Each structure stands twice: as structure tokens, then as C-alpha cells.
Amino acid sequence: MLGIKYPILQGAMQWLSRAELVSAVSNAGGLGIISSLTFPTSKELRQEIKKTRRMADKPFAVNITLMPTQQPVNYEEYMSTAIEEGVNIIETAGRSPEPYMKLLKDARVTILHKCARTRDAKTAERVGVDAVSIVGCEAGGHPGMEDVTSFVRIPSTVDAVKIPVIAGGGIADARGFVAALALGAEGVLIGTRFMASKECNIHPKIKERLIRANETDTLMIERSLNNAARVLRTDLSQKVLEMETKGATLEELLPMITGKRGKQAFAEGDINAGIIHCGQSVGLIHDIPTVKEIIDGIIREAGLIGKRFQDMGLFTRMARL
């Protein structure tokens, strides 16, 4: 469906999913995804698509996140820009893509939709998307409000829809990759692991903090805004959480959680300059390899896991049953 070698998709991460990371993922056999909302204008998005195409000779996608923003966004303009530049895979996320389906269908692009609830995956299938990505509560960014883990969310969604399911949340290595496929997914969505790669455009100090973190070094903020976000545990994120427990308003929280501060943190290396979104899989990350090394390692080690299953005689015994 996507024209890629391996069923590994890179999560669209605002400020980070730019040409360098996206092209590295696509050239390594996965699907790199540009985050369109990284760019204030469609003109800048167009330039990034052109840059990515110069760096990658493989398919890549553009993500359009349909979420509330501080400034109004012309989503159709961003979609049309991607289509005009020959991008034939569009990922939507957040709200239902139904209002934009005619535009996308008329352009004959492959439409992916990322969501955090099984019922939203069913809605996406009904309106005509080609595949859905579903994320469990382990995922970084906005994994929904329901606190359902990937181990339950993935098979629940696979059972609920007939279109392909891509699994995200807590996947950083071959073990998570194989587990997701065993749960019925046809591919995986990986974000946090690619943050700690050589090609990801964040300050070395942030990468070093990520590889020192363990699985308990994230927390959920913005629940009071009905927009829960899993982020790195820092003085700033803990202060936001404390403010929420005391009933802080959106206006009071906004200066702390604005995406511009996150961009500043990534650029300057100060973990308290802004909120840093990442998933619980950060506890599984201990080095900073290239993207190709990450993907090649996942595929190689998945083969070793398969061999271990064969050596156990597991599938042979199950076939006899």
C-alpha cells in the first residue's frame, strides 16, 4: 500500500519531523512523515517537501493534525500543497478527516488516520481512510484520555475494523515491533526512539537526557484541558501538573505549554525551556545511533526473535492443535 520495504512508520513530531529525519527513515526502508504544523505557512511546507525529495528517493508522507491551535490553520491549503508537490500519502490525526475526504479522494492519495480510541478508528474506516494508526497510552504526545495500553488497544482496534491497523505507543525495538504484529497490526509507528537518533534535529543535551531516562520519567499533563499529553518529567512539566491540580485555567497554563517553548527547548538544550513530548519507551533507549542502524537493528533482531520461537517449537505445536 505504501511502497515501503519495512512496515515501520516514523511518528510525526512537531518541530522534529523535518527533511533530515524524514528522508533518513524513508531511505532506510520505513515511511518518514513530515509534520506540516511545524511550518507556519504552506509555502514553508512546500519548501520542506522539495528539500525532503532531494534527500530521499523513497516514499514519504505529510501529516496534517486536525487539532485546536492558537492561530487558525487552513488545513485544505496544507493538503493541497502536499498534493501539488506529488506527495501521495497523507496522514491526518486528531479530529475526524471527514470534511477533507473529497479533496483527498479526488487526488487519489493514500489516506492514513492516527487516533487514540477504537471508536475513532471505526469512524475513520467509515468515512473512507485506507488505514488507521492507533496509539496506546504509553505513547508520547497526545495518546488520548482513556489510559488504555497498547497491548489492549491494538487487538481491540484490529477486531473492530477491516482496514490495516498501524500500532503505536511503547514501541522502540524489535520486541515491541514483533509484539505489535502478533497483536494483529500490519505495521508500527515509532516516535520517541527516532528522537534519539543522529538525524533528529534536537540539541545533543536533550538526546543525552533521553538516553538517561527510564520508563517512569514521563508524566501526563493537560488532562484538565481534555487534551492529555505524555511528556518528559522535568521541573517545568511537574509545575504544569501542580497548576492543573490547583485548577489553573487554559490562560494560565498556555504560557507554560505553548509549542514555541518546546521548539526553544529542542534548539537550546534546556529541558525546562519548554515541554518535551516523549513516550514511556524512552526507558528502552540507551544510545544515539543513525536511523538506518535503528531500523536495520529492529529487522535483524525481529528475525532472531522468530528463530527463538521456532527453536521453542511454539508454532509447530500450535499448528498441530
Stockholm file with secondary structure:
# STOCKHOLM 1.0

chainA/1-321         MLGIKYPILQGAMQWLSRAELVSAVSNAGGLGIISSLTFPTSKELRQEIKKTRRMADKPFAVNITLMPTQQPVNYEEYMSTAIEEGVNIIETAGRSPEPYMKLLKDARVTILHKCARTRDAKTAERVGVDAVSIVGCEAGGHPGMEDVTSFVRIPSTVDAVKIPVIAGGGIADARGFVAALALGAEGVLIGTRFMASKECNIHPKIKERLIRANETDTLMIERSLNNAARVLRTDLSQKVLEMETKGATLEELLPMITGKRGKQAFAEGDINAGIIHCGQSVGLIHDIPTVKEIIDGIIREAGLIGKRFQDMGLFTRMARL
#=GR chainA/1-321 SS CCCCSSSEEECCCTTTCSHHHHHHHHHTTSBEEEEGGGSSSHHHHHHHHHHHHHHCSSCEEEEEEESCCSSCCCHHHHHHHHHHTTCCEEEEEESCCGGGHHHHHHTTCEEEEEESSHHHHHHHHHHTCSEEEEECTTSSBCCCSSCCCHHHHHHHHHHHCSSCEEEESSCCSHHHHHHHHHTTCSEEEECHHHHTSTTSCSCHHHHHHHHHCCTTSEEEECGGGTCCEEEECCHHHHHHHHHHHTTCCHHHHHHHHCHHHHHHHHHHCCTTSSCCBCCGGGGGCCCCCCHHHHHHHHHHHHHHHHHHHHHHTHHHHHHHC
#=GC SS_cons         CCCCSSSEEECCCTTTCSHHHHHHHHHTTSBEEEEGGGSSSHHHHHHHHHHHHHHCSSCEEEEEEESCCSSCCCHHHHHHHHHHTTCCEEEEEESCCGGGHHHHHHTTCEEEEEESSHHHHHHHHHHTCSEEEEECTTSSBCCCSSCCCHHHHHHHHHHHCSSCEEEESSCCSHHHHHHHHHTTCSEEEECHHHHTSTTSCSCHHHHHHHHHCCTTSEEEECGGGTCCEEEECCHHHHHHHHHHHTTCCHHHHHHHHCHHHHHHHHHHCCTTSSCCBCCGGGGGCCCCCCHHHHHHHHHHHHHHHHHHHHHHTHHHHHHHC
//
